[in-house]
C-alpha cells in the first residue's frame, strides 16, 4: 500500500518522512504508513473556506442533498474493497466492517432524502416571526445560516467510514466544506472512502479535504467561523478544549468522547423470560461487536442481586463461546483490538477492574503469539459503587456486572456515577418503571433505550446510532450532539435573530420552511 496521501487544496499530496507505521492488527504485518509532516494545513483550510465554502453555499439544500446521494452510491460501489481494507487495517470481522461501511452510506442516504424536503432558500428559519413591542410593525425572526468556515472533523480510529460520513452529511448539507482528520491506525480505510468521494466528482472543488497522519498544527489555523467536531478520548478532548482556537477565537467545538454506557436489568425480569434473553443477547453483542471498540458499547451491566448468578452464568458461557481470531477466517466471531497501544490499554484496564471484583470470564492475557487479541472479559464488581467501575472506560470487549438492590433510585444513581453516557438501556416488562426511570436517566444519557418483550423482535439494540436520533451525551461523554435528523445541521449553522420592519422581515424570510418543520 505504501504511504497514504492527503487530499488538500484540491490535490493528493504526500507527507514527508517515515510517518506512522500502519499494521495489520491480526498478523502485525506492516501495511504502509501515514505521514502528514510538511503539509500546509493553513493553506488547506483557507482553500476550503474560500473555494469550497463559496461553492457549497451557491447550491440549494436540495442540490447538496443530491451530492450526498451521489457520495452514498460512490462509496457503496466500492463496498467490497472497503470491507477488505477494514479487515486488514482494523481487524474487523466481515460483519463489523459492513456495519461501518453501510452505516456510512445509510447515513448519507438518509440526509439526502431529508434534503429533498428542504426549502429553496439559502437559510432556515427557526420559529415564527415574533412581535417585539406594542406595534406589529417591529418583529424579530430567528434564522440559521451556514457559518463561513470549515468543518474540521477529527475522528477516532474505530469507525473510519461511518464516523467520517455521519459528520460530513450534516456539514455538507448545512453548506460547510469539510476537512477530515481520521484516526491514524485505520486511516487507510478513511482514505479509501476519501478516494471514492473525490473520484465521484459529486462535490465542488474545495468542499472536501482529508489529512492523513498527525494533526500537527491544524488547530493553529482554525478561525472564529470554523467548527471542530471531535470524536475520541476524553484525554485528547481536554487538550483540544484548552486550545486558543476555542478559548481565544471562539471557534465552535463539539466533543464526542468516552462513555461508560450502562444496561440495567429490571427487578421484574425473570431468568428465562423473553426480556431476559433480549438483555443477554444485547449485552453480548454490545461487548463483542467491533471487539468492544464502539463508543456506544455496554460497559456497565446493572443486575438486581437476585439475578446476578443467572446473568453471570449465562453471559460467561456465551462470551467464552465467542471464537476469537483472524477475521479472514469466517468462523471467528471477534477480531483483535486495533493496535498494540489499544491492547496494552485494554489489558491494563482489565487488571484495574478485576482488582475491585472477580473475573467471570476472559482476562488480561494476550491470546496467541501474534496479533492484538484479547478474550471477551466480564468482571463482577464486589461493590457496584466502587469508583473504578464508573471511571475506567476499557475500550475493548470488556464489561462489569454491577449488582444492585432492584430499587430504581439506586439504578439511576449508579448510571449517573458514570458522569454522562451516550446511551443507557433498561430491560423491563413493567408498565410504568421504564418510563419513570427514563426521566431520571435522560439528564445523564444522550439516548435511553427501553428493551422488553413487546419490542424484542423489532429493536435495533442500544449500540446503533441512527441518523434520525441524536448521538452524543452529557458530561464525560463530551457534552456534544450530532445527527438527530436535521437537528445535526445546527452545529454548522449560525443562529441569528434579524429584527426590523415586519413587512421587510416577513417578505424576505417569512416564506421559508423552518428547521423544525423540515425535521424528519
Ligand atoms: P484519540 O486518541 O483521542 O484520537 C482521536 C482523534 O484525535 C484521532 O484522529 C487523533 O489523531 C486525534 N488527535 C490526537 N491528539 C490530537 C491533538 N493534539 N490535536 C488534534 N487531534 C488530535 O482517540 P482514539 O484512540 O482514536 O479513539 C478511541 C476513543 O474514542 C475512545 O475513548 C472512545 O470512547 C472514543 N469514541 C467516542 C465516540 C463518540 O461518539 N462519543 C465514538 C468513537 C470513539 P491520531 O490518531 O493521529 O493520534
Boltz pocket constraint, residues with backbone or C-beta under 6 A from the ligand:
constraints:
  - pocket:
      binder: B
      contacts: [[A, 154], [A, 155], [A, 156], [A, 157], [A, 158], [A, 159], [A, 181], [A, 182], [A, 183], [A, 184], [A, 185], [A, 213], [A, 214], [A, 215], [A, 216], [A, 219], [A, 231], [A, 232], [A, 233], [A, 234], [A, 235], [A, 236], [A, 237], [A, 239], [A, 256], [A, 257], [A, 258], [A, 259], [A, 294], [A, 295], [A, 393], [A, 395], [A, 422], [A, 472], [A, 477], [A, 478]]
      max_distance: 6.0
